[in-house]
């Protein structure tokens, strides 16, 4: 990026007329904040995420580079998140005890606040001590919002962790009017503060669900129907499905109460199918009454030392030649051992020499404009839902604003344009393959048609765009009916992420797409048991990251595999559930499940 994330935050603060004292309140001094933002002092990932969220920007638009010790803490929080999701209070307490042994290189205030939240959850859920839980939560909130007294000061800016602390606290209040007023404040804050759509999709449903639970008790069914419908639409458009079952339940009950039976009937079928599907998959729905995701589930992570070491060795550079004119060889050695995070300027110089992202936080493209990143997110969302005309409109807006002389930017734009163009079936197999190779060679100039069959090829550090082009190649090979070769490429892509020293769910945006394609190819190769193994992995990652837009397709492929294995009864059940899930999520694949179900059953069915 031509601008650092810190400078981008500064620009947003200026454009929105945000006071720096409000941005850094409780987290750091104004002096330190200025140094963090202009790059003269290193900003840790926890603080960076909090600042981004306070100005309404989503950290999930970026990947983040961590040292091994930073990743240990990051993964610890993820394990805490999963234990909470599973309502394993004992495991949460064990993890809390382990926390004392974890190396701390993050913002101390945010770490202490997080521990208070976990302790409060345990006090309420494991020890049933609501009074102590409320006390701990109030202490946590006032760490970063000193003026909090049951209502939000006018200039309050919230990161997600602070928001969750407030939600937990208000739920313990005996005064319903106080609780309702605070939730109304939070909803208004989110609706008026120009929050990025990707961030809005993760936090607005959480607040809305708490408010809906109060509205139900007041029998405000018209408002319940309107608000729950709005959130369901948001979930459908983004795939971020936290609390979906609860919203459907409230929508159906409210519609029935006020006599909107047609609306209630359509959603009731989807709700029943969703519950049945969750039961079949052995997954508990994410119950917002009991669990909270206390980290950014959408954050993608790379290890700094792995990125540097792999890229240096691929380019056949010694540590001495890499650091010449930048730093001492010992600095490179410490970085590659994962024990040290360099000064931003040192890392930027090393990364530029290796043609890597020059920022600790980086995106698929190089830009200093948050508005372009938001357009990027919207465009990719349109593509995932097969809304090609909308995607092309967003692409044109991005193209008009983006610096296209940068290789990464040009490659990204070319790849998206290819995805859109291929819907018209332009060109034959050879022409499309040549076009994809041209796109890949923008950043990987020595790539040949079947380079990916050689082990040496996979020693490269792949960007998400490069991986997307490889997926496009696998699509074309599959389309050419070379199913075994397509499966081979996809398995090598998946293995690339398995070999990384980070959990696969931290690369879910790409691994889920790989798995979905791989299962289809394996089905064509009649490797049904193997396909089911990958399907189960894909479903597991989907629930862990809470993005469930591909669940319907994976369940359909599972049904296909079971049908071929002679388990027709189970296959029929899964085809039916995949149909209703895809209708609910509007993913565009429902007709595939419908046709498979009716073909196996031997007759047409009245679905609606």
Secondary structure, DSSP 8 states (H G I E B T S, - for coil): --S-HHHHHHHHHHHTT--HHHHHTTTS-HHHHHHHHHTSS---HHHHHHHHHHTT--GGGSEEEE-HHHHHHHHHHHHHHHHHHTT-HHHHHHHHHHGGGS---S-HHHHHHHHHHHHHHHHHHTS--HHHHHHHHHHHHHHH-TT-SSS--TT----HHHHHHHHHHHHT-S-HHHHHHHHHHHHHHHHHTT--HHHHHHHHHHHHHHHHHHHHHTT-HHHHHHHHHHHHHHHHHH-B-TTHHHHHHHHHHHHHHTT-HHHHHHHHHHHHHHHHHHHHHT-----TTT----S-TT-EEEEHHHHHHHHHHHTT--HHHHHTTTS-HHHHHHHHTT-----HHHHHHHHHHTT--SSSEE-SS--S-HHHHHHHHHHHHHHHTT-HHHHHHHHHHHHHHS-TTSHHHHHHHHHHHHHHHGGGT-S-HHHHHHHHHHHHTTT-TT--TTGGGSGGGGGS---HHHHHHHHHHHHHHHHTT-HHHHHHHHHHHHHHHHTSSS-GGGGHHHHHHHHHHHHHHHHHTT-HHHHHHHHHHHHHHHHHHTB-TTHHHHHHHHHHHHHHTT-HHHHHHHHHHHHHHHHHHT-S-HHHHHHHHHHHHTS-----
